[in-house]
Amino acid sequence: MIVRIVETGLANVASVRAALRRAGVTAASARCAEDVEQSDAVVVPGVGSFDSGARALIDARLAGALRERVDAGRPTLGICLGMQLFAERSDESTGRGEPGLGVLPVPVRRLRAERLPHFGWSEVASPADASVLRPGAAYFAHSYALTDVARLEEAGFRVAVATEGETFAAAVERDGFVACQFHPELSGAYGASLIERWLDAARASFEAAEVMPW
Amino acid sequence: MPRLIPCLDVADGRVVKGVRFQGLRDAGDPVERAVRYAEGGADELCLLDVSATIEGRGAQRATVAAVRAEIGIPLLVGGGVRTLDDARALLDAGADKVAVNTAAIARPALVAELAETLGAQCAIVAIDAARRDPEDPAAGFEVVTHGGRTRTGIDAVRWAAECAGLGAGEILATSWDRDGTGEGYDLQLVTELSRASALPVIASGGAKREDDMARALGAGASAVLAATIFHDGERSVADVKRTLRALGIDVRVPALATPSETRTQPPAEAPIQP
């Protein structure tokens, strides 16, 4: 199974790479559309601003390949800004701003919290029918989030929520696509088990594809 | 949830501890300690490089990488960060948050550059503050540098507000008067810096007991940092968290289950269907 981390030179990938290694996976880097298409599992990490992250995906011609993966239900994990980039647009954008990938049919809003950034651990409540998401405390580092939980659910996503000033989508899940506003790679045992479940699901779909006769 | 952040002062790859930034003594292997703290439920780990040499800076990156490989909690790294490239090198080594101190005072634009290029989590500003007059609370706090040897004359509260305007992500507020003394956090400093902006404030310097931490959180801190109390193994991070909970502080109690155990369990909270 080939696991790749999207590297556009902006995001810090050392922590994600270390977490995957602790889960027994040595991840390569995805730098072009072919890398994204030919991976069994792809992680989209993210640190920094929405516009620079979105621009980097477009410049590296990764946007279309990522959208296709998620639409096809292929194992893809977005983290923090890497989740927000799958939304339509962000309040963080300046001027006209860059569009997001539009997989998650909502905008990214600035959190109405007393202190920002929200650095720290919050309780995550997850739906009972989720396969990868679970309840527990996770680590967040962000000022923006997807706050229209109802719209995400209408669009067929299972949504886990957390509250910091207001309730927002802590994570979403649909088929092999999981996107977390929190950092599973920094969320201790809770995050490590989430990464393992996602990898297990990716491995299962990889093995199912392997045995197909066609 | 309020965070408990154990701090390791590291010089040349070894953990050290001093009083008022001076008189360092060896206190062990950073990786071994980091793992123990993370397992005990540390919400974040701070690695502060206190070595004074170029060689020490190289060792700092190796220490960050070695710690990163083993622990899955946020790693805040500071000490000797002068440029964007220094911060980037620490990120590449595995830091999640980077703190700047002296270099930002010399050139405040560095804070904005770090925030814009690497994100607000890489623009944590460490402020070492000393009382201008220990006898007179109204005299306020000034920023000190170089292990307290240099008094800058800069007002600490005004500096915190300026950092917020520059895009800083957090303020790491260390009391020079209290650091390593065990006399408790300087609550006036915590209160004033918390009011200076909407940024989260990490209280640092002087923690001895859990009620010191509870008071700092009550004074407006979002997190409490402590080094000395964990060093001699007298109390573990888990002990301190248990006591904080008993004091009514809503700190995280880490999941003890291993990943393989959690997989076979149903979700802890199934929503009630109408």
Chai-1 contact restraints between the chains, C-beta under 6 A:
chainA,res_idxA,chainB,res_idxB,connection_type,confidence,min_distance_angstrom,max_distance_angstrom,comment,restraint_id
A,N12,B,L91,contact,1.0,0.0,6.0,A-B,restraint_1
A,A14,B,G94,contact,1.0,0.0,6.0,A-B,restraint_2
A,S15,B,D96,contact,1.0,0.0,6.0,A-B,restraint_3
A,A18,B,R68,contact,1.0,0.0,6.0,A-B,restraint_4
A,A18,B,A69,contact,1.0,0.0,6.0,A-B,restraint_5
A,A19,B,G72,contact,1.0,0.0,6.0,A-B,restraint_6
A,V47,B,G119,contact,1.0,0.0,6.0,A-B,restraint_7
A,G48,B,G119,contact,1.0,0.0,6.0,A-B,restraint_8
A,R115,B,A198,contact,1.0,0.0,6.0,A-B,restraint_9
A,R115,B,P200,contact,1.0,0.0,6.0,A-B,restraint_10
A,P117,B,A120,contact,1.0,0.0,6.0,A-B,restraint_11
A,P117,B,G169,contact,1.0,0.0,6.0,A-B,restraint_12
A,F119,B,P200,contact,1.0,0.0,6.0,A-B,restraint_13
A,G120,B,M1,contact,1.0,0.0,6.0,A-B,restraint_14
A,G120,B,R3,contact,1.0,0.0,6.0,A-B,restraint_15
A,W121,B,M1,contact,1.0,0.0,6.0,A-B,restraint_16
A,W121,B,D43,contact,1.0,0.0,6.0,A-B,restraint_17
A,W121,B,R252,contact,1.0,0.0,6.0,A-B,restraint_18
A,A128,B,P267,contact,1.0,0.0,6.0,A-B,restraint_19
A,A128,B,A270,contact,1.0,0.0,6.0,A-B,restraint_20
A,A128,B,P271,contact,1.0,0.0,6.0,A-B,restraint_21
A,R134,B,P267,contact,1.0,0.0,6.0,A-B,restraint_22
A,P135,B,P267,contact,1.0,0.0,6.0,A-B,restraint_23
A,P135,B,A268,contact,1.0,0.0,6.0,A-B,restraint_24
A,P135,B,E269,contact,1.0,0.0,6.0,A-B,restraint_25
A,G136,B,A255,contact,1.0,0.0,6.0,A-B,restraint_26
A,A137,B,R252,contact,1.0,0.0,6.0,A-B,restraint_27
A,Y139,B,P74,contact,1.0,0.0,6.0,A-B,restraint_28
A,A141,B,Q121,contact,1.0,0.0,6.0,A-B,restraint_29
A,L186,B,I73,contact,1.0,0.0,6.0,A-B,restraint_30
A,L186,B,P74,contact,1.0,0.0,6.0,A-B,restraint_31
A,G188,B,G72,contact,1.0,0.0,6.0,A-B,restraint_32
A,G188,B,I73,contact,1.0,0.0,6.0,A-B,restraint_33
A,G188,B,P254,contact,1.0,0.0,6.0,A-B,restraint_34
A,A189,B,A255,contact,1.0,0.0,6.0,A-B,restraint_35
A,Y190,B,A255,contact,1.0,0.0,6.0,A-B,restraint_36
A,A192,B,G72,contact,1.0,0.0,6.0,A-B,restraint_37
A,A192,B,P259,contact,1.0,0.0,6.0,A-B,restraint_38
A,S193,B,P259,contact,1.0,0.0,6.0,A-B,restraint_39
A,S193,B,T262,contact,1.0,0.0,6.0,A-B,restraint_40
A,E196,B,P259,contact,1.0,0.0,6.0,A-B,restraint_41
